[in-house]
């Protein structure tokens, strides 16, 4: 047993063994004397349990759990996931901070979720169900680790089910109808050219004409691009839903961008698949956070409202539909796991609808002829 200072915090932590399990727990204080008293209290409880059989609760708090989560689990995740955890944790801490894990139950979590839905975001809009669900997912993952044999911080995961065994997640409606119209594309590309010597413009063009997600573009490597056959591959590792796909490079502008980028960026001969196509002037990976920040600035300068980077992908899907491409091809190009995500573009496919109507009319006419022939034959 003992006290120690954990790296990255001014709080004292204590190490002790109870019920045959080793524990590391924050004392919640930077005062060593107070920390020593807290440890002494734990030691007394352990002694009473061992000698008298008196049960005790270690009293882990939400802050203990999340400190362990961010210290041990989060660092193993991708940068975008870690950043999402940090944002979600800001709101979770405001509500659950200081509470014992044993106090947090399904009712309290439901109250938090309903309260969050009434809060106004920085964009002056109500918090979306998808945002609350992400926060709930973080809480659920942390609790699943807290109840594990390895962590042993609490006995029950209150996030596993809600009332009557129903999942607690909220129903989402993430379908956005926003895509570039009129001269918005021209204005956006013109303003994007002013960031990082045109790097932002090139990323925007690839997103706009390939339908790729931001992460897929920034993680694109030399070995994934086949310039000769005009196609590139989004690998399983780089895909959001872990489904690889090959996309044809139909745009000459995109082909030229990729050629120039690959000519300028260095190739690691020992590990050619680890050479990024899009890098900064110094050859470093492009920060997703910087892309988002500069993209917002470019939109403001271009006078384009209510438009986010992911809407470039919506623009790609919408244009495919508007030009008569069927829903299955759109799903394949965009890497959708099922057609539910693709159906949002179906109402744009007027030409496909007209073609279907003509086919049905033709079939109807043929069936009438066949039916008429059968009638005459039977007579």
Beta strands, then each sheet from edge to edge (+ up, - down):
strand 1: 2-5
strand 2: 12-18
strand 3: 21-26
strand 4: 225-226
strand 5: 231-234
strand 6: 245-248
sheet 1: 1+ 2- 3+
sheet 2: 4+ 5- 6+
end
